[in-house]
């Protein structure tokens, strides 16, 4: 049996319910993917993710899935909102602890632009056994974030901007997340994507990357789960 460690940005609903925390309303396709892997005889699935303000590592098991919640820093260290552009020593130590506990055969990262993804890739330090899924490329998007918006609107401030910042500040944050993404892609050996554009951008960042097509765009985006599963198994036995 092979151990796969997922590095995600949110817990899947069944894990959230087991932890008695709010269910995420994003990345629903991860649930289907996890359900497909959960009962695969050859796979031992472990999932780790950040949780806002967590002080101690939380672990558990629901069904056949092992899970680990690590600390997600708060904005300015105090505001009840996720700081998605900075790490903390606590986060880094907890991620290293998780990697050591699981000792995975493969690490599968979802969300290349988050600082915890880079921390995890470096902690594992096995590029040939690390794969990332591309759902978008922040390192390219940030340059167009405020395109066509008048400057007086970009610098406008409102109460809702306290945690997020105005549009100019949000662009700077997106740029920083893009830098995390670039470093993450440089530290992995495999990328799973859906388009020629994904391939062109990721291989420009890391010419040594192994790019795998496993998503299709036909009117709406849909995930070829069987294709991704096949790729993960192939990577395991490379």
PEURGI-V533298 format. One record per residue. N is the residue number from 1. PHI is phi in whole degrees, 0 to 359 (NA if undefined). PSI is psi as a letter, one per 30 degrees, with the letter a starting at -180 (* if undefined). Layout:
# PEURGI-V533298
n: <N & N>
phi: <PHI & PHI>
psi: <PSI & PSI>
This chain:
# PEURGI-V533298
n: <1 & 2 & 3 & 4 & 5 & 6 & 7 & 8 & 9 & 10 & 11 & 12 & 13 & 14 & 15 & 16 & 17 & 18 & 19 & 20 & 21 & 22 & 23 & 24 & 25 & 26 & 27 & 28 & 29 & 30 & 31 & 32 & 33 & 34 & 35 & 36 & 37 & 38 & 39 & 40 & 41 & 42 & 43 & 44 & 45 & 46 & 47 & 48 & 49 & 50 & 51 & 52 & 53 & 54 & 55 & 56 & 57 & 58 & 59 & 60 & 61 & 62 & 63 & 64 & 65 & 66 & 67 & 68 & 69 & 70 & 71 & 72 & 73 & 74 & 75 & 76 & 77 & 78 & 79 & 80 & 81 & 82 & 83 & 84 & 85 & 86 & 87 & 88 & 89 & 90 & 91 & 92 & 93 & 94 & 95 & 96 & 97 & 98 & 99 & 100 & 101 & 102 & 103 & 104 & 105 & 106 & 107 & 108 & 109 & 110 & 111 & 112 & 113 & 114 & 115 & 116 & 117 & 118 & 119 & 120 & 121 & 122 & 123 & 124 & 125 & 126 & 127 & 128 & 129 & 130 & 131 & 132 & 133 & 134 & 135 & 136 & 137 & 138 & 139 & 140 & 141 & 142 & 143 & 144 & 145 & 146 & 147 & 148 & 149 & 150 & 151 & 152 & 153 & 154 & 155 & 156 & 157 & 158 & 159 & 160 & 161 & 162 & 163 & 164 & 165 & 166 & 167 & 168 & 169 & 170 & 171 & 172 & 173 & 174 & 175 & 176 & 177 & 178 & 179 & 180 & 181 & 182 & 183 & 184 & 185 & 186 & 187 & 188 & 189 & 190 & 191 & 192 & 193 & 194 & 195 & 196 & 197 & 198 & 199 & 200 & 201 & 202 & 203 & 204 & 205 & 206 & 207 & 208 & 209 & 210 & 211 & 212 & 213 & 214 & 215 & 216 & 217 & 218 & 219 & 220 & 221 & 222 & 223 & 224 & 225 & 226 & 227 & 228 & 229 & 230 & 231 & 232 & 233 & 234 & 235 & 236 & 237 & 238>
phi: <NA & 257 & 268 & 247 & 253 & 274 & 247 & 241 & 265 & 217 & 281 & 288 & 306 & 295 & 287 & 303 & 296 & 294 & 274 & 60 & 240 & 296 & 292 & 287 & 248 & 229 & 56 & 300 & 294 & 296 & 297 & 298 & 296 & 296 & 298 & 291 & 275 & 305 & 256 & 285 & 300 & 268 & 240 & 245 & 268 & 235 & 233 & 238 & 197 & 277 & 225 & 301 & 73 & 294 & 263 & 243 & 300 & 247 & 232 & 184 & 214 & 230 & 63 & 257 & 254 & 271 & 226 & 217 & 253 & 244 & 291 & 252 & 300 & 268 & 299 & 59 & 81 & 226 & 287 & 283 & 215 & 289 & 268 & 262 & 235 & 225 & 259 & 221 & 300 & 298 & 302 & 299 & 294 & 293 & 295 & 299 & 297 & 298 & 300 & 293 & 293 & 283 & 48 & 290 & 280 & 211 & 249 & 241 & 257 & 244 & 106 & 289 & 271 & 271 & 300 & 293 & 294 & 294 & 301 & 294 & 299 & 289 & 294 & 289 & 57 & 224 & 303 & 292 & 242 & 239 & 231 & 241 & 263 & 261 & 248 & 158 & 233 & 302 & 297 & 252 & 291 & 302 & 295 & 246 & 303 & 249 & 301 & 82 & 263 & 302 & 299 & 296 & 281 & 300 & 268 & 298 & 243 & 219 & 302 & 293 & 277 & 304 & 274 & 269 & 86 & 284 & 297 & 294 & 291 & 295 & 297 & 296 & 294 & 295 & 298 & 295 & 296 & 297 & 293 & 299 & 299 & 301 & 292 & 296 & 297 & 291 & 256 & 236 & 256 & 222 & 231 & 253 & 220 & 230 & 222 & 296 & 296 & 305 & 296 & 299 & 289 & 289 & 285 & 291 & 290 & 224 & 297 & 270 & 293 & 261 & 263 & 233 & 277 & 213 & 230 & 229 & 242 & 216 & 81 & 233 & 282 & 223 & 260 & 274 & 299 & 300 & 296 & 294 & 301 & 298 & 296 & 298 & 296 & 299 & 297 & 304 & 256 & 295>
psi: <k & k & k & k & j & k & j & l & f & l & k & l & e & e & e & e & e & e & f & h & l & k & k & l & g & l & h & f & f & e & e & e & e & e & e & e & f & e & g & k & f & g & k & j & k & k & k & l & l & l & k & k & g & k & e & k & k & k & l & a & k & k & b & g & k & k & l & k & k & l & k & j & l & l & k & g & f & f & k & h & k & k & j & g & g & l & l & l & e & e & e & e & e & e & e & e & e & e & e & e & e & e & i & l & f & k & k & j & k & j & i & f & f & k & e & f & e & e & e & e & e & e & e & e & h & i & e & f & g & k & k & k & k & j & g & l & j & e & f & e & e & e & f & g & e & g & k & g & k & k & e & f & e & e & f & k & k & l & e & f & f & e & e & f & l & a & e & e & e & e & e & e & e & e & e & e & e & e & e & e & e & e & e & e & e & f & g & l & f & k & k & k & a & f & l & e & e & e & e & e & e & e & f & e & e & j & f & f & k & j & k & k & k & g & l & k & j & i & d & l & k & l & k & i & e & e & e & e & e & e & e & e & e & e & e & e & g & *>
